[in-house]
Amino acid sequence: MSELKTCPKCGSELAANAPSGICPKCLMRAGLELAEEYEQPTDDAPKTFPRKGFVPPDPDSLSPHFPHLEIIAL
């Protein structure tokens, strides 16, 4: 008989393939907490600057990787 696994954070029952042994709810909560922590502006940063995020590469830097495509814009 297999042992019932539970989430170490909240105690809910886990699926056999649960990532890192944490339930989906706690895994999502941890990810959101990290995102909020990462995106907080520092005290010395001007408040008008956008938060940190993904900056797409310019089309010229992508062209060598996709020679069969014409990359016009992102």
CORNORBEL-V601125 format. One line per field, one symbol per residue. phi: phi as a letter, one per 20 degrees, with the letter a starting at -180 (. if undefined). psi: psi as a letter, one per 30 degrees, with the letter a starting at -180 (. if undefined). A space follows every 50 residues. Layout:
phi->???
psi->???
This chain:
phi->.effecffednffdffdfflmcfgffffffffffffffeffefeeffeff ffafdfffgffegfecfeddeead
psi->kkkkklkfefglkklfgkkggkleeeeeeeeeeeeeeefkklefkkffkl lkakjklleeffeffiffljjel.
